Amino acid sequence: MAAVRVIDHGLDKLLRQADALNGSGVKVGIQAGVDSQDGVDMVDIAVFNELGTADIPARPFARNAAEKNRQDIATVMDHLARKVEDGAADTDTALETLGQWYQGRQQAHIRSGEFVPNAPATIKKKGSSVPLIDKGKLVNAVRYEVLKK
């Protein structure tokens, strides 16, 4: 009878890491029930501004941030997946890194002010012409959440 010796050189670990990434992800945005302003949930304020209302012009900060950063998102995701494959990072660390990175990108996009300007009455009320920034609650409500399968 012949003896078989298995030498995997880390293949089992690599397969487990790749499997852990499959079906996992990161969700970035405003989450319901986390914060409110003047009694209104921040997710509602985000929706009013993202899509617009009869009184508020659409200021699609989430969609525009995703579109503006599309290539960078793909590059960072690819880079982090390679780090997991190479064993330089575990799945949890890679997903946390991605979440933190994109949270910062979305917050920076909101702070950029690249939106329909505030109306004169809004500027007078807020004391600022910068759209989406009043008390800083919306930008600070942007969070990431790691989703695991």
Solvent accessible surface area in square Angstrom, and as a share of the most:
residue,aa,sasa,rsa
1,M,243,1.09
2,A,91,0.70
3,A,106,0.82
4,V,130,0.74
5,R,202,0.74
6,V,128,0.73
7,I,99,0.50
8,D,55,0.28
9,H,171,0.76
10,G,38,0.37
11,L,94,0.47
12,D,75,0.39
13,K,105,0.44
14,L,61,0.30
15,L,101,0.50
16,R,153,0.56
17,Q,26,0.12
18,A,45,0.35
19,D,79,0.41
20,A,38,0.29
21,L,43,0.22
22,N,103,0.53
23,G,60,0.58
24,S,26,0.17
25,G,22,0.21
26,V,35,0.20
27,K,97,0.41
28,V,31,0.18
29,G,14,0.14
30,I,23,0.12
31,Q,40,0.18
32,A,72,0.55
33,G,68,0.65
34,V,75,0.43
35,D,52,0.27
36,S,47,0.30
37,Q,30,0.13
38,D,123,0.64
39,G,75,0.72
40,V,56,0.32
41,D,38,0.20
42,M,1,0.00
43,V,39,0.23
44,D,59,0.31
45,I,31,0.16
46,A,7,0.06
47,V,71,0.41
48,F,82,0.34
49,N,20,0.10
50,E,19,0.09
51,L,113,0.56
52,G,22,0.21
53,T,63,0.37
54,A,112,0.87
55,D,132,0.68
56,I,55,0.28
57,P,57,0.36
58,A,44,0.34
59,R,15,0.06
60,P,29,0.18
61,F,4,0.02
62,A,37,0.29
63,R,128,0.47
64,N,58,0.30
65,A,0,0.00
66,A,45,0.35
67,E,101,0.45
68,K,121,0.51
69,N,9,0.05
70,R,149,0.54
71,Q,131,0.58
72,D,57,0.30
73,I,38,0.19
74,A,51,0.39
75,T,77,0.45
76,V,32,0.19
77,M,99,0.44
78,D,62,0.32
79,H,103,0.46
80,L,14,0.07
81,A,32,0.25
82,R,139,0.51
83,K,72,0.31
84,V,1,0.01
85,E,90,0.40
86,D,116,0.60
87,G,45,0.43
88,A,74,0.58
89,A,15,0.12
90,D,66,0.34
91,T,9,0.05
92,D,70,0.36
93,T,70,0.41
94,A,4,0.03
95,L,10,0.05
96,E,69,0.31
97,T,58,0.34
98,L,24,0.12
99,G,0,0.00
100,Q,107,0.48
101,W,60,0.21
102,Y,22,0.08
103,Q,41,0.18
104,G,35,0.33
105,R,84,0.31
106,Q,5,0.02
107,Q,24,0.11
108,A,56,0.43
109,H,10,0.05
110,I,0,0.00
111,R,131,0.48
112,S,53,0.34
113,G,24,0.24
114,E,107,0.48
115,F,26,0.11
116,V,70,0.40
117,P,102,0.64
118,N,12,0.06
119,A,53,0.41
120,P,113,0.71
121,A,78,0.60
122,T,48,0.28
123,I,62,0.31
124,K,179,0.76
125,K,180,0.76
126,K,50,0.21
127,G,67,0.64
128,S,37,0.24
129,S,66,0.43
130,V,59,0.34
131,P,7,0.04
132,L,19,0.10
133,I,41,0.21
134,D,73,0.38
135,K,131,0.55
136,G,12,0.11
137,K,69,0.29
138,L,10,0.05
139,V,6,0.03
140,N,87,0.44
141,A,3,0.03
142,V,1,0.00
143,R,92,0.33
144,Y,53,0.20
145,E,70,0.31
146,V,36,0.21
147,L,74,0.37
148,K,121,0.51
149,K,141,0.60
